[in-house]
Amino acid sequence: VEGNFYLVNSKGDVFEFRESANGEYSEYKKYNTPLTSSYDVEGLCYDIETNSLLLACKGFSGVQGSDYKSIFSFSLDEKKLIESPRFTIKIEQAGKRFAPSGIRRNPVTGTFYLISAAGNSIIEVSKNGELIDRQELSPNNHEQPEGITFMPDNSMLIANEGKSSSGYIVRYPYAK
């Protein structure tokens, strides 16, 4: 984003840095958030409309006993986490094993796609977090899907860790 790279760890700490020359150290800034390792942050994407990073939590939603998964917003203008979730996803709608491991904004529609290795599924949610669609992913094509992105031609890539083999990427061409 504007020449900066962002990383997040499972505790929700956000790291900001610039690219450095090959083999050189890059200075970074660390932004602590109120999230903890029990949230198990796995997904990170940039939302251009709000100039924020979205953090998809695979674990704790922020409410004890909750049957939701939470997506938090980290404001790049204020460099801090908005403490209430940007949106929550009801597990019964997304699938009982749904635990987001990746999130990406669709550049054409502005909706968000979340992928889950648990339950081998993908969902699409609106900008407000309303469930639009849910699809099971074929275990023959997707062995532990963990990452998702869109290419400049709007095709979707799903990265698979490959439990029993090496990782691989599956490409889905954009259908107009």
Salt bridges, closest charged atoms under 4 A:
ASP13 OD2 - LYS11 NZ 3.77
ASP13 OD2 - LYS30 NZ 3.74
GLU16 OE2 - LYS79 NZ 2.94
GLU42 OE2 - LYS58 NZ 3.14
ASP47 OD2 - ARG86 NH1 2.92
ASP47 OD1 - ARG105 NE 3.53
GLU49 OE2 - ARG105 NH2 3.03
GLU49 OE2 - LYS127 NZ 3.16
ASP67 OD2 - LYS90 NZ 3.25
GLU78 OE1 - LYS80 NZ 3.79
GLU136 OE2 - ARG134 NH2 2.70
ASP153 OD2 - ARG171 NH2 3.06
